[in-house]
Amino acid sequence: MKRCLFLSVVLFTSGLLFAQKKGAIVTISKQPLSHAVYDAWKDIPFKALSADGNVAAFTVNPQEGDGKAVFYHLKDNAQDSVPRADNLALTYDGQFAVFKIKPPFQLVKDLRRQKKKKEDMPKDSLGIYHMAQRKTEKIPTVRNFKLPEKAAGWLAYQLEAEKEVKPKPNGTEPAPKPKKVKKNTDENGYTLVLRNLNNGEEQCFGFVKDYTFAKYGQGLLFHSTGNDSTLAPGIYWLDLASGAVNNLHAGKPKFKYKGLSIAEDGAQVAFLVDTDTTRALVRHFQLHHWKKGDSQARLIDVENANVLPAT
């Protein structure tokens, strides 16, 4: 009986001590969240492995401020980073990473407070990171870029318009009137650069408004308003294998084109054309189609021809 009573007391005391100890572990001092904590949070909007699995690429962006792109080489655990990199994309073979490089966040913020004009604001640059060489090439004042979805070795990008420099008067003589030349604008288009990533060679086309790669890299389709010398207004197909440039539709600078589309095999192209150069509110677009072997695209009379299935 005494032994049973003693055992009960021991078990009760042990349970009490365990409960006290358990309660001490559960008790945690919590710190309230503040806005200062939010500023330290970071986002990873892009993450991917290169095609050969040797490099992990990702971007890290704070809530406010300058982000960066990180390239982590898995074989030797080395990493490179590029400040202010954004819109990261990898080529299909994983040998290159292409991205925009934004101007410093604080600089842009200060200039906006000063109400600077759009043309006086700093522009984005283009970054090309070579995975094997672990080097970054930077190209200034780039608007946008595109890569073929399922092909390697090609990059297309558009340059921003060059800032106009007004001539200064010479002494008391008035400044000469500048010659009227076509400018890079949203209406006229911008310079398009096609770059061979394997050898660095580039080819330029003036006043391009829209462009797109074939999915498997067979060619590049683009619309130019023309430069009045070597490139007439219209739609062009650049065969990336042969380098030949074909004018699929001869137009005028004020013709409107949209819906540039390429078949997956690169053998057919379609686009819409609005030949009305007036300011009419109701627009009428015409469907044009081109297939490999044709000299130019032909008009498809959708309203009268039986080329589309009935709805």
Number of C-alpha atoms within 10 A of each C-alpha: 6 7 7 9 9 11 12 12 11 12 11 12 12 12 12 12 12 12 12 11 11 11 11 10 9 8 8 8 6 6 6 6 8 8 7 8 9 12 12 10 11 13 11 13 12 15 14 16 16 20 14 9 12 17 23 16 22 20 23 19 19 15 12 13 12 17 23 18 25 19 22 19 19 13 9 8 8 10 14 15 16 17 16 21 25 25 15 20 21 21 21 19 13 20 21 22 20 23 22 24 26 20 17 15 13 12 12 16 12 11 14 13 9 9 11 12 9 9 12 10 14 14 16 22 20 24 21 20 21 16 19 12 9 12 11 17 10 15 13 14 18 21 18 17 20 16 22 21 14 13 16 20 18 21 19 21 20 26 20 21 17 10 8 8 6 10 11 10 10 9 7 6 8 10 12 11 8 8 6 6 7 11 15 18 13 11 13 18 21 24 19 26 18 20 17 16 17 11 8 10 9 13 10 14 18 22 26 27 22 18 21 17 27 24 18 16 21 19 22 22 21 20 27 27 24 22 18 11 6 8 15 19 21 23 26 21 21 17 17 17 9 9 10 10 14 14 19 22 23 14 21 15 18 16 16 19 21 15 11 18 18 22 13 13 11 19 14 16 20 18 20 18 21 16 16 13 11 9 7 8 6 6 12 11 15 16 17 19 18 20 17 11 8 11 12 18 21 15 16 15 12 12 9 7 8 10 10 9 5 5 3
